[in-house]
Amino acid sequence: MRLFDTIRRQKLMSATLMVFTLSVGILIGTLLNTQVQAARGGPAVAPDATPLTVPKAMEAPNEFTKIAKQLQPSVVYIEVVQKQESAGRNRRGGSQQPDDGDDDGSDLFRRFFGPNGPQPNGPQIVPPQALKREASGTGFVVDKNGYIVTNNHVVENADKITVKLMGDSTEYRAHVIGTDFETDLAVVKIDAHHPLQPVTIGNSDAVQVGDWAIAIGSPFTLEESVTLGIVSALGRDIDARAFQRFIQTDAAINPGNSGGPLVNIRGEVIGVNTMIATSRGGSEGVGFALPSNMVVRVYNDIIRDGRVTRGSVGVTFYSKAPAETLRGLGVDHGVIVKEVAKGGPSEKAGIKPDDIITAINGKPIRTSDDLMARVADTPVGESLNLSIDRDGKTMDMKVVAQDRAILYQDRPEIVGENFNNPNSGKAEPAQAAVKFGISLREASADEKGMTPDKRGVVVAHVEQDSFADDIGLQERDIIIAINRKPVNTADDVRAVAQALKAGDAVTFHVMRPPQIARTARGRVGSRSNSGDNGAESVFLAGTLPAQN
């Protein structure tokens, strides 16, 4: 029994020793951990500080956030590439607006911010450059089928127009439907292959000074930027072009906002951001938007005829003659004729400089804006009865309205540098045949050996900024099929092209030699190695744009 008791006591002592050792270890570990935590900036650094916590994410919506989300799918980012010869042109507007106005004021506000950026006073001549110029602007969708409104100066002289929808990384090629130099508006179209979300157009006649104004666009290429302000003034005549009477706003507008929408508190588009007044090249709280009612009129003309047609009687006039001047001439209202275009409708009717136009078809003309609106809205070929005061004598003269653009086709400051007389018989066709932008050659035996079926045609040259360039075709690529149709000669490729039209999807299947496969670029649908010589199988796809 003694032996058994001795063994039991030894086991008890061993167990007690183990428990004691474990307890000491835990105590030492706790002390060390506490010291480490203190060394890390705990209570020893700021014992009376309460740790901060991040609250649960909760949106704080208001009318402005709702409008921003509402407009996001409809506002687009536009990138353009200009031809070298176009980049050096003088982009200044004209000094004298005929028919219906003059423009003898300063160039303070003539600072467009499209491809050339903000303009200094006077004309800016950009020297020729070795590379094509790139620029950007904004636009907004007005039709689910891809029609977009922007500024003419954003897409003017563009060799290539690319559109990106906000929240969509896809780049769409756009083509110009029509432009209007005198209001600086343009309509372009993309083929997105799905319905787009158009904006809601508002009535700019309902806009009041003090209304909220929200500008959306891509200033300095910063896409999806939203700025807020109020309507500062209405009907601003800033010595721009004859048909530009602007909504002034202090919502921040900067280079790149051009062509973007100005919207009201209901999210309706009330104007197109077009100009800024600036001495430093950026926003100074004075921006100008063309009213939506004018935009609608121009847009409807463009989608119907490709351009805007305005009536003209062939006169220029003093648009800012004070009331005292008129009273001194013995009339209490009217517009004083400054010049009469030679061979124009007014000269044929017998109107002379210094005549005062007091009425049209019996309705008084009180301001130059009255005259501009009445004459411009008159259909070409329709007669107008002008009441004239000449040296105190009243007379009526019948004048037949003529197409303003045709009458002044030799005045680029009025019709723009790219105007084509639609009656000249020299207008370009609306859409040329489909072109991929590649030159081809016959494949050699070695090159055919790189293909699965020992056939194909080789890309000899890719035109810059062409459809082929956009999708990533490379010189020395071996085309073996287009839209699953096998090709073996250049005639095979041409036959496929002739069956396609703008907006069609095209997929090239090519074999890419290994020496160029490593540096190839472009949007590639799939790749796999095949061919006896390690050539890479590549699918390249895109949507055919309209041809210029």
HUGI-V756454 format. One record per run of one state. SS is the DSSP state (H for helix, E for strand, L for the rest). FROM is the first residue (numbers start at 0). LEN is the number of residues. Records with the same first field share a line. If there is no record, write none. Layout:
# HUGI-V756454
SS=FROM-LEN, FROM-LEN
This chain:
# HUGI-V756454
L=0-1, 39-3, 46-16, 72-2, 82-1, 87-24, 112-20, 143-3, 155-2, 165-5, 180-4, 190-9, 201-2, 206-5, 217-1, 221-3, 236-9, 249-11, 263-4, 276-10, 305-5, 312-2, 317-5, 328-6, 340-4, 349-6, 360-2, 364-3, 376-6, 390-2, 400-1, 407-4, 415-22, 442-2, 448-8, 462-4, 471-6, 482-2, 486-3, 498-6, 512-1, 517-6, 529-6, 543-5
H=1-38, 42-4, 62-10, 83-4, 151-4, 203-3, 218-3, 291-14, 322-6, 344-5, 367-9, 403-4, 411-4, 444-4, 466-5, 489-9, 513-4
E=74-8, 111-1, 132-11, 146-5, 157-8, 170-10, 184-6, 199-2, 211-6, 224-12, 245-4, 260-3, 267-9, 286-5, 310-2, 314-3, 334-6, 355-5, 362-2, 382-8, 392-8, 401-2, 437-5, 456-6, 477-5, 484-2, 504-8, 523-6, 535-8
